[in-house]
Amino acid sequence: MSSQRQMRFSELIRSLISECLLVEDFYNLNFEITSVTISYVKMSKDLRIANVYLMPLGGENKNKITEEMNKNKYIFQKFLSRAKLNSKFIPKINFYLDDSFDEAEKIEKLLLNKNVARDLDGWKISGLDKFIQTSWN
């Protein structure tokens, strides 16, 4: 469970990295930035390590973009050092691919499966859904 301070700091780092993607010049022929979504940042307890989860728009070349972002993370760390952070340390940045979009798509496909839909309809008919709704409220 993240503390309030970790969540606040991770949101600040997320916004600064997003701003860096817009402002900084990534002049590298191997590193063609498309639209990249920074989904979330997970901070370590001592706020020294920032794990940044990202997903390129459309999911194209996601492994290559993640690899290039990790190679060029010094640009982001330099940008963070110029920002006025109320912290003793500038966090070390690690970029990871956010697979939550893929997991959500996999779950959605499972729920649209005919066999699963049949089981869900049977669950609603038995009245368990009303029982669970009333017991949670």
N, C-alpha and C positions, 0 to 999 in steps of 0.2 A: 504494500500500500504506500503510495507516494504521499509525502507531507505537503502541506499547503505551500511551503517555500519551494519545494521541488517543482510543483505544478506551475507556480508563478514564473519561476526561472526558466522552465522548459518552454512555456508559451512565449516568453521574451526571446529566447534563442531561436524558436521557430520563426517568429516574425522577422528577426534580424537576418536569418539565413534566406528567407524569402525575398527580403529587400536586397540582399547581396546578389541573388540571382538576377534581379532586375537591373541593378545599378552597375555591377562590375563588368569588365570586359574580359570575356573568356576567349582570347585569341589563340585558338589551338585547332588545327584542322581535324584532329581526331575527336574533338569534343564539341559536337554540334548540339547546343541546348535547344530542345523544343520546350514546350510547356511542361514543367515539372511540378507536381503537387507534393508539398511537404506535409504529410499527414499528421505526424506527431513527433515529439522529441521526448525521449525518456532520459532523465538525468540520474546520475549516481547519487548516493546519499550525501557525499561530500561535495557535490556540484562540480567535480573536476572532469567528468566524462559525460559527453552528450551523445547519445545514440539517436541519430536522425533517420527517420523512416520516410522514404520517398517513393513516388510512382510517376513515371513519365506519362504524359497524355497519350492515351491509346495503347499503352503498354508496349510500344515498339522499342526495340533495342534496350530493354530495361536493364539487363545485366551489364551491357557495355557502358551505359550511362552511369550506373552505380559504381562501376569500376573506375571510370574516369573522374567521377566526383571524389572518390577516395584518393586518387592520385593527386588531385588538385585541392585537397582540403586545406592546404596552407593559405589559399586565397580567402576562404571563409574564416579561418582563425585570425588572419590579419584584419579582416573586416570587423570581427568581434572585438579585437584588441583596440580598435579605433572607437568603438562604441563605448559609451559611458556606462559600463556595468557596475553595479554596486556589489562587487565581489572581489575577493583577494586574488582569485585565479581566473584565467581565461580557460574555459573548458576545452578539453581535447575532443575533436569531432570525429565520429565514425558514421559513415553512411551505410544504410541497409535498405534492401528492397522491401517495401510494404506489401505483404502478401494477403492482407485482410480483404482486399478487393476480390482476389481470386477465390478466397474461402467463401465469401458472401455469394459469389456467382455459383460455386459448387453446391452450396446449400440451397440456393434458389432452384437449380436444376433438379436437385433431389426432391424438393417439394412439388415440382411440376410433374414428376414421374407419376404415371397412372397408378401404380401399385401403392405408392405412398399416399396419393390423393384418396384412394379407396379406403385406406386405413384411417386417414384423418376424418373422412366422412362417417365411418363407423364409430369413431370416438365421439363425434358430435351427437350422433343419434342416441348413444347410450346414456347421455345426460351427465357424463363426467365433466364436460366443459362448464356446465352451470354450477356444479358442485365446487369445482376448483375456483371459479370466479367469485362465488360467495364466500368461500373459506379464506381467500386472500384479502377481501375487503373488510 
